[in-house]
Amino acid sequence: MSVKLRDLIKRMLVENGWVVDERGDEFIWGRAEDGHLEIFLVVEDHEVTGEDVMLFVRNTEQVHGEKAIICIKGYDRTAEAMASRLGVHLIPRDKIAPLIGEYVITLLERGEKLPILGEEDVEVEDIEIEEWEEDTEEEENEDVIPIIIEDVGGGEEKIIKPIISEDKARAIARKYTMPLRVELHLVPYYLFEYSLKVVTEGTMEEKNASGIIAINALNGSYEVWKTGYETTSNIDLPHVRIEPVISLDDSRRYARSGLVKEYTREKEFTVDDQTVTIIEKRKIRPLESSIKTNYMGIYYLPVWVVEGRDGKVRINAASGEIMRD
């Protein structure tokens, strides 16, 4: 089993001094050391076309920043022409591969664990995962199998292992404020495995979706965890363990409402007639009667809380991503 390429690239950017924001979509939002924003799209299941480039620009048109598509299977002439016209960088496989290789070698030299795992190294939670393919040409790899690597014995409470050091957290926070005080907090999350059916209004089409949703036990916010985390029985770093505020029953309700929000969206569909092309907007939503959740336990996520003159910055110590309330 391997970590998704998109997540590997995010970790590589963090390693090289970038700040990566988690916005819950398919893009990688990276801010370089000089402060400029770059938005990456990773396409690894097909050759990038001009239509892919146009859709990428349309979905990010409200954001000012550099835009790039990482084209694992290359790109055609229409993509090249469209990218040139719209100011999008196309990064082919032979350009990104050496950067990933250098990142892996750097980790090996430091004696750190690689974010690439063999099947024998992981224990997959007992849930059958089926990817939700909203559109096989555009989002085939949107959902991945969430994997929690178990190092601990029985019991419902588990601690996720931090991989970002305090020094690294300070370096990330300096993009926003001058660090004065740094604490490691263990933030509790209620974890649920879920399954549901997604329907498109105006059609008979149904698609299955499943995965893991995490409910913040302090404020009830939700996150769909798509990357694997390693758990540990204890951590050596000084830390503050925060106890849950909301109840398990409340978290179940937050999980259901979060799944409705996560899987509800509008999408444009093109209908070709003999003389005219019609673009329709249709709502895609989960069938609420199909939503099933199964409680997995409380997981404590390590979060670096960096206080400075300009406020606080919260950094996910298991990924290096900036956390937003």
Secondary structure by P-SEA (a helix, b strand, c coil): ccccaaaaaaaaaaaabbbbbbccccbbbbbcccbbbbbbbbbccccccaaaaaaaaaaacccccbbbbbccccccaaaaaaaaaabbbbbcaaaaaaaaaaaaaaaaaaccccccccccccccccbbbbbbccccccccccccbbbbbcccccccbbbbbbcccaaaaaaaacccccccbbbbbbbbbbbbbbbbbbbbccccbbbbbbbbbbbcccccccccccbbbbbbcccccbbbbbcccccaaaaaaaaaaaaaaaacbbbbbbbbcccbbbbbbbbbbcccccbbbbbccbbbbbbbbbbcccbbbbbcccccccccc
